[in-house]
Amino acid sequence: MPPKIQQKSKEQKMAAAMAGGKGKKKKWSKGKSRDKIDNKVLLSKEQHDRLYSEIPKMKLITVSTVVEKLKISGGLARRS
């Protein structure tokens, strides 16, 4: 058997409990924010060529995939 450990007195336990407290209050996180991307508002000649060559070959064509692929704004991607 291991040797007995001396237990704290009631006064020592009470003092330790009072000294601990709650600590710092948890704060809400700001959440993850994405960087603002500067997408083009008008199509250049190269982007126009890429639009008509690459986009029809894609399996799933959505506004977001076109925006990411060509780096153009969402409104322009919807209309093109």
N, C-alpha and C positions, 0 to 999 in steps of 0.2 A: 504494500500500500504506500502511496506517496505521502510525504509528510503533510500535516495539517497546515493550512495557510491561515494566518491571523486575519480575522474578519474586521471590517471597519465598525466603529461604534455608530450608534444612531445619529449622533450629532455630526460625525464626519460624513455620513451618507447624506444627511439633510443639507449640509453645506455644499457638497459636490453637486447635488441636484439643483440647488438654487443658483450656483455659479454657472452652470452649463447654459441655461436659457435656450431660446429657440435658434439663435444664430441669425444669419441674414435671411431676409424674406426673398423668395424666388421671384424673379422678374420675368415678364412675358418676353419671348423672343420676337425680334422684328420680322422674322420670316426670311425666306430666301428671295432675293430680288435679282432679276436678270438685268444685264446691261442693255441699255437702249441701243438698238442697231439702226444705223443710218442706211435705210434701203433706198434705192433709186425710185424716182417717180416717173421717169420717162425711159423708154427702151432705147438702148443704143443699137447700132447695126449688128454688133457681135451678139448681144443678148437676143435680138430678134431672130438671128440665125440659129442660136442655141435653142430658143423656144420652139421653133418649128422642126428642129432635128431631134432633140432629146426628149421633149415632153410626150410626144405621141408614143414613144417606146416604153414609157413607165407603166408599171403594173397598176398602180393606184394614183390617180391624178386628183389632188386636192389643192386648195388654195395654199395651205401651209407648206406642202412639198414644193410647189412652184416657187413660193417666196424664198425658201431655203436654198433651192437649187440655183436660181437666177439672181438672188439678192435684190428683189424688187419689192415694192409696197404691195399690201394685200389687195387694195382696190385695183391696181394695175394687173395683178395676177388674176383677179376675178374676171376682168374684161378681156384678157388675152387668151 
